[in-house]
Amino acid sequence: MSGNETKERYQTWMCLICGFIYDEAAGLPDEQLAPGTRWADVPMNWACPECGARKDDFDMVAL
């Protein structure tokens, strides 16, 4: 059901190396990630804009 994704709350993901927070609701327009971009849709080759860590170095955190 396509409506489920829109009902799910946006999550935040934190870089385990430097503490940078990726907020799905805000996205990162400067990194070509539009507001509302889910973590699953962030490309695997994307890197933390603060320290260059890979996507695998992020964990979901509740803020």
N, C-alpha and C positions, 0 to 999 in steps of 0.2 A: 504494500500500500504506500503510495508515494507521499501521502499526507503525514505519515509517521515521522519522516525526517524533519519536517517543518515544526512538529510539535515537540521534538526533543530539545532540551535546553542546550544552549551553547556551552562548550567546555573551555577550560584554560589548560595550557600545557607549559611546563617549566623546563628550561634547559638545566640539566643536572651539573653542567660545568660552570656556568656563570650566573644562573638564576634568571635569565631573560624569560619573560612570560609571553606566550603566544595566545591571544584571545580570539577564538573563532568568530565571535560577534563583530569584533573590530577588524579582523584580518590584518594585513600589512600591505596597504596600497603601494608603498614605496618598493615593495618586493614583488609586485604584481599578484598579490593575494587579496582579492576583493573582500570587503566585509561580508561575513556569513560563510567564508570558506572553511569547511570542516577539516579537521586534522587529517582525516583519511584521504582528503583531496589535495593535500599539500604534497608536491612532488618528492619522491624519495631522495633526489639529489639536492634538495633544498638544504641550506645551511643556516645556522643561527646568525643573525646579522650582527650580533655583539662579539661572538668569539669564534665563529666558524664551525661549531659542533654540528654533527650530522643529526638528522631527524631521530635516529635511534637513541640519541642522548637526551631525549625529552620524556617526561612522565606527566600524566594528567594530574592536575591539582585542583582542589576545590578552593575557590576564593570567595 
